[in-house]
Amino acid sequence: MDVAVGGTFDPVHDGHRRLFERALELGDVTVGLTSDEFAPKTRHTDRQIRPFEARAEILENELEELADEYAREFEIRPLEKPTGIATEPQFDYLVVSPETRDGGERINEIRVERGYDPLEVVAVPHVLAADGDLISSTRIIEGEIDEHGTVLSEDSDCP
């Protein structure tokens, strides 16, 4: 089975790792990594994002060990638009986070218009930080939490 997953992944955190693990459980994975031009358009907040090549290298290091555990192959490709690589005919699954599930529905509409079978869209639940809020790259960049959800901020309500 061929699985698509996409994102900016900067920095990579345990929520991303859960997406990758679920994708690798299902089959060989192609990761659509947002291009330098597209990445800023996907952000809810204005923040610095590392260049594509730096993010791709970090992602490759993350995925190598996971892919070996599942005896799967993976590939990282540039993602230039929201519907990205998943509209291509070879994919069977699309692994998404809950907030990107609607994008999966749009991808399936495009696939059907092109005469392809729809993908099975697999939504992976969010991973929560120790304070009960979502682990997110923005929270990590802002110094609230680390990549595993450990609270770093002194003004947190978490013990």
N, C-alpha and C positions, 0 to 999 in steps of 0.2 A: 504494500500500500504506500502511496505517496501523500505526504502531509505538508501543508503550507502553514507557516506562522509568520507574522510580520510585526515590526515595531522599530523603535529608535534605540532601545536598550542602552541607555546612558544615564547613570551607570547601571550595570546588571545587578539585580537583587533577587531575593528568594522568591518573589512573585514571578519574575521572569523564569527562574529555574523551574518552578512548578509547571509553567507553560511548556518549556522545553522537554521536561520529563514526560508529560502527558503526550506530547507530539511523538516522542521517540517510542513510547509504548505502542503507538498506533502504526508506525512505519518509518521509512526513510524520510528525512525532513529537509525541506528547503526553507531557509529563513530569508524573508524579504526584509532587508535592513534599509531603513529610510536613507535616501541620498542626502548629501549636504544641502541641496536646494529644497527638498521636500520636508526634511526633519523639522525645521522651525514652524512649518505650517500645521504640524500635528500637535503642537504644544498648547496647553491652556494658559501657561504662564511664560513670560519672556525670560529665557535663561540661556546661558551658553551651552552649546552642545559640541562635543568633540567631533573632529572630522571623521568622515566615513571610514577611511583606512584605519584609524586608531580604534574606532568602535568595532570594526570587522575583526581586527586582530584580537581584541579582548574577547569578543564573542566566539571566535574560533577556539581560543584556549578553553573557554567555558564548555563548549559543545564537545570537544574531543573526548574528554573523560566520560561525559554522560553518554555519548554515542557508543563508546566502547562497552559501557555497562549493559547497554541494550542490544549490542551487536548490530548497530544501524549505521547507515551512511548519512551525511549531512552536507549541505551546500549553502553558502551565503551569497545572496544576489542583491543588487541595488533595488530598492523600492522607490519608484518615481511618482506614484499616485495612490490614492486610497484603496482602489480595488486591486492594485498591484498584480502580483504573480498568480494569485489564486484563480484568476479568470482563464488561465491556461488549462488545456484539456487533461493533462496528465494527473492532476491531483484528485484524491479521493476524500480527504479530510481538510478542514480548516480549523485550527485551534486558536481560540480567541479568549480574551478576558470578558467579563460580563458587560463592560461598557462598549465593547466593540462588536457585540453580537449582531446589532443592526447592520453593520457593515458586511457581515457574512450573508445576511439576507439579500443585500444589494448585489453582492458578488454572484449569488445563485441566480438572481434575475438575469444578469449579464450572461452567465454560462448557458442558461436555457435559451436566451435569444440567439446565442451562437451555435446552438444544437448540441451542447455538452450536457452530461448528467450533472445535476446539482451535487454540491459537496455535502458531506455530513459535517455540520458545524458543531464543534465541541467547545462549550464554554467552561473554562477552568475557574473555579472560585478564587476570589482574592485571598491573598495572604495578609494577615493582620500583624501589625507591630505589637510590641509588649504593652503599649498604651491603648490597644483596641482599635486604633485607626489603621487605615490601609498603609502597607508599605508602598512607597512610591519613590521614583527617582528624584522628584522635586523635593520631597522631604529629606532625602539623603543629601542632596546638594545644599539644602538650607541648614544642614547640620542638626536636624531634629533627631534622626535615627541613623543607624548604620545599615548596611545591605541586608542584614538578617533581622532587622526590626527592633534592635536594642535601642532604647531611648537614650539619647545623648544630651538633650537639652535640659538645662538646670531648672527651667520653669515648668517642666512636665508634671502632670498629676500622678504619673505612674511611680510606684515605689521603687 
